[in-house]
Amino acid sequence: MVDVLVIGAGPAGISAAIYAKRAGANAIVLYNGESNLEKAHKIDNYYGFENGIDGKKLYENGIKQAKNLEIDVKEEEVFNIKKENEIFFIETENNEYEAKSVIIATGNKKLRPNIKGVLDFEGKGISYCAICDGFFYRKKDVVVIGSGKFAIKEADDLKNIANSVTILTNGGELVDNSDYKVDTRIIKEIHGENKVNSVEFEDGEEIKVDGVFIAIGEAGGTDFAKKMGVMLKGDSIIVDENMKTNIDGLYSCGNAAGGLLQVCKATYEGAKAGLSAFKYVKDNK
Ligand SMILES: Cc1cc2nc3c(=O)[nH]c(=O)nc-3n(C[C@H](O)[C@H](O)[C@H](O)COP(=O)(O)OP(=O)(O)OC[C@H]3O[C@@H](n4cnc5c(N)ncnc54)[C@H](O)[C@@H]3O)c2cc1C
């Protein structure tokens, strides 16, 4: 049983783990997928680097720093979080962890693919959460858009509910062999009237569908949050001044919690989330 499990190894997640660990908690960090920092060619505005620093280097340094402080930092993609009887269960590609508290520091992910029609049909046949909305598609034909493990996981959650599940990679290559029908063609548009009724590919062919589930890249903070009933504002997790979400023991920080999308804010909020999670664990012993 872990005291504080942090999802994400960017400046928010690493700071959270460092502060939680130094306060006295046992903390682990799970990460997989891209950090925003890796895309930042040069960070010039963060304190203490006289000539700026390459974002990728800063990211790698943070992970090394946490490891040097004897924090277990593991490269494992998280698919899902559940809370039962005051314990969090964190499902990853290989394991299930149990934790007393969880900090979501997964950064901000662009959830929406650039496909015509997506915006028009959100909530009208387009969903971002198989566990939440799968039931509405009982015995219907659905597609999952995505090519990573997260897309396969979403398909797994739909296969016993829907009549058929097809994975549309939209030009990508599916990470794993799977039992699903896979279509790799590039998607041109999602059509419908009051709700989705077909997907058109760039070659002009159209397939009839009742529902479209979007699962691009890895599951992001808002994907976990939605499944757990965490309150969101747009694509950001709502937190209070202690970085707590509306679920006891669950915290968020950095880009996942919205606001100023900068390293300084991510480290500050990470520190706060780490200390808050530690206090929660201590108070609930
Ligand atoms: C091009 C560019 C330039 C930028 N320039 C600057 C700048 O000059 N100055 C500045 O202050 N900021 C800059 N930023 C912003 C800065 O990079 C972010 O604000 C910062 O990285 C946010 O930190 P974070 O820890 O919240 O998220 P991130 O750094 O994005 O880290 C997210 C972490 O979550 C992990 N993760 C996500 N999903 C999962 C999952 N399902 N399972 C396990 N792990 C997961 C990822 O692997 C990663 O470790 C820039 C961003 C970009 C894109």
The ligand as a Tripos MOL2 file, in Angstrom:
@<TRIPOS>MOLECULE
LIG
   53    58     1     0     0
SMALL
NO_CHARGES

@<TRIPOS>ATOM
      1 C1          6.4620   24.1650  -26.9440 C.3       1 LIG1
      2 C2          6.3250   24.4830  -25.4880 C.ar      1 LIG1
      3 C3          7.1100   25.4440  -24.9170 C.ar      1 LIG1
      4 C4          6.9960   25.7560  -23.5480 C.ar      1 LIG1
      5 N1          7.7940   26.7130  -23.0120 N.ar      1 LIG1
      6 C5          7.7070   27.0040  -21.6990 C.ar      1 LIG1
      7 C6          8.5450   28.0010  -21.1100 C.ar      1 LIG1
      8 O1          9.3670   28.6260  -21.7860 O.2       1 LIG1
      9 N2          8.4260   28.2320  -19.7830 N.ar      1 LIG1
     10 C7          7.5290   27.5410  -18.9910 C.ar      1 LIG1
     11 O2          7.5030   27.7920  -17.7920 O.2       1 LIG1
     12 N3          6.7290   26.6200  -19.5240 N.ar      1 LIG1
     13 C8          6.7770   26.3170  -20.8500 C.ar      1 LIG1
     14 N4          5.9510   25.3640  -21.3940 N.ar      1 LIG1
     15 C9          4.9270   24.7470  -20.5390 C.3       1 LIG1
     16 C10         5.4870   23.6480  -19.6140 C.3       1 LIG1
     17 O3          6.1480   22.6790  -20.3950 O.3       1 LIG1
     18 C11         4.3200   23.0420  -18.8230 C.3       1 LIG1
     19 O4          3.6320   24.0620  -18.1470 O.3       1 LIG1
     20 C12         4.8070   22.0070  -17.8100 C.3       1 LIG1
     21 O5          5.5340   20.9740  -18.4410 O.3       1 LIG1
     22 C13         3.5980   21.4180  -17.0620 C.3       1 LIG1
     23 O6          4.0490   20.4740  -16.1620 O.3       1 LIG1
     24 P1          3.1270   19.2540  -15.6760 P.3       1 LIG1
     25 O7          3.9610   18.4850  -14.7220 O.co2     1 LIG1
     26 O8          1.8230   19.7620  -15.2550 O.co2     1 LIG1
     27 O9          2.8400   18.3890  -16.9950 O.3       1 LIG1
     28 P2          3.8240   17.7150  -18.0320 P.3       1 LIG1
     29 O10         5.1950   18.3120  -17.9690 O.co2     1 LIG1
     30 O11         3.1340   17.7570  -19.3410 O.co2     1 LIG1
     31 O12         3.9790   16.2040  -17.5350 O.3       1 LIG1
     32 C14         2.9170   15.2820  -17.6350 C.3       1 LIG1
     33 C15         3.3970   13.9250  -17.1410 C.3       1 LIG1
     34 O13         2.2770   13.0380  -17.0550 O.3       1 LIG1
     35 C16         2.6260   11.7750  -17.6200 C.3       1 LIG1
     36 N5          1.3880   11.0930  -18.0430 N.ar      1 LIG1
     37 C17         0.3760   11.5940  -18.8040 C.ar      1 LIG1
     38 N6         -0.6090   10.6630  -18.9450 N.ar      1 LIG1
     39 C18        -0.1910    9.5560  -18.2640 C.ar      1 LIG1
     40 C19        -0.7620    8.2530  -18.0360 C.ar      1 LIG1
     41 N7         -1.9370    7.8920  -18.5370 N.pl3     1 LIG1
     42 N8         -0.0630    7.3750  -17.2960 N.ar      1 LIG1
     43 C20         1.1400    7.6970  -16.7540 C.ar      1 LIG1
     44 N9          1.7300    8.9230  -16.9510 N.ar      1 LIG1
     45 C21         1.0540    9.8270  -17.6890 C.ar      1 LIG1
     46 C22         3.6020   12.1390  -18.7350 C.3       1 LIG1
     47 O14         4.4290   11.0570  -19.0700 O.3       1 LIG1
     48 C23         4.4190   13.2440  -18.0430 C.3       1 LIG1
     49 O15         5.4090   12.6390  -17.2410 O.3       1 LIG1
     50 C24         6.0530   25.0630  -22.7440 C.ar      1 LIG1
     51 C25         5.2550   24.0700  -23.3290 C.ar      1 LIG1
     52 C26         5.3790   23.7770  -24.6860 C.ar      1 LIG1
     53 C27         4.5050   22.7080  -25.2870 C.3       1 LIG1
@<TRIPOS>BOND
     1     1     2 1
     2     2     3 ar
     3     2    52 ar
     4     3     4 ar
     5     4     5 ar
     6     4    50 ar
     7     5     6 ar
     8     6     7 ar
     9     6    13 1
    10     7     8 2
    11     7     9 ar
    12     9    10 ar
    13    10    11 2
    14    10    12 ar
    15    12    13 ar
    16    13    14 ar
    17    14    15 1
    18    14    50 ar
    19    15    16 1
    20    16    17 1
    21    16    18 1
    22    18    19 1
    23    18    20 1
    24    20    21 1
    25    20    22 1
    26    22    23 1
    27    23    24 1
    28    24    25 2
    29    24    26 1
    30    24    27 1
    31    27    28 1
    32    28    29 2
    33    28    30 1
    34    28    31 1
    35    31    32 1
    36    32    33 1
    37    33    34 1
    38    33    48 1
    39    34    35 1
    40    35    36 1
    41    35    46 1
    42    36    37 ar
    43    36    45 ar
    44    37    38 ar
    45    38    39 ar
    46    39    40 ar
    47    39    45 ar
    48    40    41 1
    49    40    42 ar
    50    42    43 ar
    51    43    44 ar
    52    44    45 ar
    53    46    47 1
    54    46    48 1
    55    48    49 1
    56    50    51 ar
    57    51    52 ar
    58    52    53 1
@<TRIPOS>SUBSTRUCTURE
     1 LIG1         1 GROUP 0 **** ****
